Amino acid sequence: METDWLLLFEVSLAGLGTGGLYALTALAFVVIYKATRVVNLAIGEILMLGAYAFFGLAAGWALPWWAAALGALAVAGLFGAVVERTVIRPMLGESPISVFMVTVGLGSVLIGIVEIVWTADPHRLPEFMPNAPVFIGEAFLAPKIAYSFLVAAVVIAVFVLLFRFWRGGVALRATANDQAAAYSMGINVPGVFSLAWVVACMVAAGAGILVGAIGGISSTMGVFGLSVLVVVIVGGLDSVPGALVGGLLIGLVEALAGIYLGGEYKLLATFTLLIAVLMVRPYGLFGTHEIERL
């Protein structure tokens, strides 16, 4: 059977485009875990919150898309600060499974709020991306996926630079490496915890707007977080490079499995890859050996 190389290239591009959104959301997951050692299972629902906040501001209040996007990020950041201060911080020091279950409950609460305010019916976000076809050579790439990938790439690049050079980013890295040493150096560790949650929720909300622009929004958007969880486990729970590589890898595997095996095999291929990676490297491709598994 002759290989259709153009189709393979187009499918790979689409998979990498989706993988960019996985990587962006996984980055939010990793930031919280690195700083606080909290496994946040509500990351998919926080993504959903950002998309619905954008929808409410753009469609409900008729704000320009850029103002609605900034407002949605502000809502998500405020949400992160409040949750960290009132829900997560009092749980620090408790067993990891207790904190883990708190985030599961948080996700359920967010779903309930969304369904009360906007119902469980799916919605379409107002159009705000260019619709002109995107070609790379002869290969066609859906414009929403192409522009979403570009936005995700820019956000990730800015985040990496801030994480490396910004004072807050240095504090995040110091706290992630050794909380006791960070305290001894005068770093406000509780403040770093809040910063991590605020930044992560804003990043997840931005990813939610992009995901919603491609496929619409609904109260089931949190399922996206399941693929993101696979990404961070494959890449390593505490690894920023792992989030990026894992996101692109999982996006590519899902796309190839969907087109060549059938849509029903996408999850099978993804979790088969997850099992294979964990059998060889239980701490993920780039994770540290000390990670505690739940």
C-alpha positions in Angstrom: 0.0 0.0 0.0 1.5 3.3 -1.1 1.8 5.9 1.6 0.1 9.3 1.0 2.8 11.5 2.3 0.8 14.7 1.9 -2.0 13.2 4.1 0.6 12.1 6.6 2.1 15.6 6.8 -1.3 17.3 7.2 -2.3 14.9 9.9 1.0 15.4 11.7 0.7 19.1 11.5 -2.8 18.9 13.0 -1.6 16.6 15.7 1.3 19.0 16.6 -1.2 21.9 16.6 -3.4 20.1 19.2 -0.3 19.0 21.0 0.6 22.7 21.5 -2.6 23.2 23.4 -1.9 20.1 25.4 1.6 21.4 26.2 0.2 24.8 27.2 -2.3 23.3 29.6 0.3 20.8 30.9 2.5 23.7 31.7 -0.2 25.1 34.0 -0.3 21.7 35.7 3.4 21.5 36.2 3.8 25.0 37.6 1.4 24.1 40.4 3.0 20.8 41.1 6.6 22.2 41.1 5.8 24.9 43.5 3.3 23.2 45.9 3.5 19.4 45.2 -0.2 19.5 44.6 -1.6 17.2 41.9 -4.3 19.5 40.5 -7.0 17.2 38.8 -9.2 20.3 38.3 -7.0 21.7 35.5 -9.4 20.7 32.8 -12.3 22.4 34.6 -10.2 25.6 35.1 -9.6 25.5 31.4 -13.4 25.3 31.0 -13.8 28.2 33.4 -11.6 30.4 31.2 -13.6 29.5 28.1 -16.9 30.3 29.7 -15.7 33.5 31.2 -14.6 34.6 27.7 -18.0 33.5 26.4 -19.9 35.5 29.1 -17.9 38.6 28.5 -17.8 38.5 24.7 -21.3 37.2 24.0 -23.1 38.3 27.1 -21.5 41.7 27.7 -20.6 42.3 24.0 -17.0 43.2 24.8 -14.4 43.1 22.1 -12.6 39.8 21.9 -9.4 41.1 23.3 -11.1 42.7 26.2 -13.1 39.5 26.9 -9.8 37.5 26.7 -8.1 39.8 29.2 -11.2 39.7 31.5 -11.3 35.9 31.3 -7.6 35.7 32.3 -8.3 38.1 35.2 -11.2 36.0 36.4 -9.1 32.8 36.2 -6.2 34.5 38.1 -8.5 35.7 40.8 -10.0 32.3 41.1 -6.6 30.7 41.4 -5.6 33.2 44.2 -8.9 32.6 46.1 -8.7 28.8 45.8 -5.1 28.6 46.9 -5.6 30.8 49.9 -8.9 29.4 51.1 -8.9 25.8 50.0 -5.4 24.5 49.1 -3.2 26.3 51.7 -5.1 24.9 54.7 -4.6 21.4 53.3 -0.8 21.7 52.9 0.8 19.1 55.2 -2.1 16.7 54.9 -1.8 13.4 53.0 -1.3 13.8 49.3 -4.5 11.8 48.6 -6.5 14.3 50.7 -5.3 17.3 48.7 -5.7 15.2 45.5 -9.4 14.6 46.3 -10.0 18.3 47.1 -9.0 19.2 43.5 -11.3 16.5 42.2 -14.1 18.0 44.2 -13.1 21.5 43.0 -13.5 20.3 39.4 -17.0 19.0 40.2 -18.0 22.3 41.8 -16.8 24.2 38.7 -18.9 22.0 36.4 -21.9 22.5 38.6 -21.5 26.3 38.5 -21.1 26.4 34.7 -24.3 24.3 34.2 -26.3 26.5 36.6 -25.2 29.7 34.9 -25.0 28.6 31.3 -26.9 25.2 31.3 -25.3 22.0 30.0 -25.9 22.9 26.3 -22.9 23.4 24.1 -22.1 26.9 22.9 -20.0 28.5 20.2 -17.5 31.2 21.0 -17.7 34.4 19.0 -15.3 34.3 16.0 -12.1 36.1 16.6 -9.5 34.3 14.6 -8.7 34.8 10.9 -10.4 32.3 8.6 -8.0 32.4 5.7 -6.7 29.0 4.8 -3.2 28.1 6.0 -0.8 26.2 3.8 2.6 24.9 4.6 3.9 23.9 1.2 1.0 21.9 -0.3 -0.3 20.8 3.1 -3.5 22.4 4.5 -3.8 23.2 8.1 -7.1 24.4 9.7 -6.6 28.1 10.4 -8.0 27.9 14.0 -5.5 25.1 14.8 -2.6 27.0 13.2 -3.3 30.2 15.0 -4.0 28.5 18.3 -0.6 26.7 18.0 1.1 30.1 17.3 -0.5 31.7 20.3 0.4 28.7 22.5 4.0 28.8 21.3 4.3 32.5 22.0 2.8 32.1 25.5 5.1 29.1 26.3 8.1 31.1 25.1 7.2 34.1 27.2 6.6 31.8 30.2 10.0 30.0 29.8 11.8 33.4 29.6 10.0 34.7 32.7 10.6 31.5 34.5 14.3 31.8 33.8 14.9 35.5 34.3 12.0 37.2 36.2 12.4 37.6 39.9 9.1 35.8 40.5 10.2 33.0 38.2 13.5 32.6 40.1 11.5 32.4 43.4 9.3 29.7 41.8 12.3 27.7 40.8 14.0 28.1 44.2 10.8 27.0 46.1 10.4 24.1 43.7 13.9 22.9 44.4 13.9 23.3 48.2 11.2 25.0 50.2 13.3 25.1 53.4 16.2 26.7 51.6 13.9 29.2 50.0 12.5 30.2 53.4 16.1 30.6 54.7 16.9 32.9 51.8 14.0 35.2 52.7 11.6 34.1 49.9 8.0 34.4 50.7 7.1 30.8 50.1 3.3 31.2 50.7 3.3 34.1 48.3 5.1 31.8 45.8 2.3 29.3 46.2 -0.3 31.9 45.4 1.7 33.1 42.4 1.9 29.6 41.1 -1.8 29.1 41.3 -2.6 32.5 39.8 -0.2 32.0 36.8 -1.3 28.4 36.2 -5.0 29.3 36.2 -4.4 32.1 33.8 -2.4 29.9 31.5 -5.1 27.2 31.7 -7.8 29.8 31.0 -5.9 31.0 27.9 -5.7 27.4 26.7 -9.5 27.1 27.3 -10.2 30.0 25.1 -8.2 28.5 22.3 -9.7 25.1 22.7 -13.2 26.6 22.8 -12.5 28.6 19.7 -11.7 25.3 17.8 -14.4 23.0 19.0 -16.9 25.0 21.0 -17.5 24.9 24.7 -19.6 22.7 27.0 -19.6 21.6 30.6 -17.8 18.4 29.5 -14.7 20.4 28.4 -12.9 19.1 31.5 -12.3 15.8 29.7 -9.5 17.7 27.9 -7.8 17.5 31.2 -7.6 13.7 31.0 -5.3 13.9 28.0 -3.3 16.6 29.8 -2.9 14.3 32.7 -1.4 11.7 30.4 0.9 14.4 29.0 2.3 15.4 32.3 2.8 11.8 33.5 4.5 10.9 30.2 6.7 14.0 30.4 7.2 14.1 34.1 5.0 15.8 36.7 7.7 18.3 37.7 9.3 18.9 34.3 8.6 22.0 32.1 10.4 20.5 29.1 8.5 17.2 29.8 5.2 19.1 29.5 6.2 20.6 26.1 7.6 17.4 24.7 4.8 15.2 26.1 2.1 17.6 24.8 3.5 17.5 21.2 4.0 13.7 21.4 0.5 12.9 22.7 -1.1 15.2 20.1 0.8 13.6 17.3 0.0 10.0 18.5 -3.7 10.9 18.8 -3.8 12.4 15.4 -2.0 9.5 13.7 -4.1 6.9 15.5 -7.3 8.7 14.7 -6.7 8.8 11.0 -5.0 5.5 10.4 -6.7 3.3 13.0 -10.0 5.1 13.6 -11.2 7.6 16.1 -12.1 4.9 18.6 -8.4 4.0 18.9 -7.1 7.4 19.9 -7.4 6.8 23.6 -6.2 3.3 23.3 -3.0 4.5 21.5 -2.5 7.3 24.1 -2.8 5.0 27.1 -0.7 2.3 25.5 2.1 4.9 25.1 1.6 6.0 28.7 2.0 2.4 30.0 5.0 1.8 27.8 6.7 5.0 29.1 6.0 4.2 32.7 7.3 0.7 32.4 10.7 2.1 31.3 10.7 5.4 33.2 8.2 5.4 36.1 8.9 9.1 36.8 8.3 10.2 33.1 10.6 11.1 30.3 12.0 14.1 32.1 10.8 13.8 35.6 12.9 13.4 38.7 13.2 10.1 40.6 11.8 11.5 43.8 8.2 12.1 42.6 5.7 10.6 44.9 3.0 8.5 43.1 -0.5 8.5 44.3 
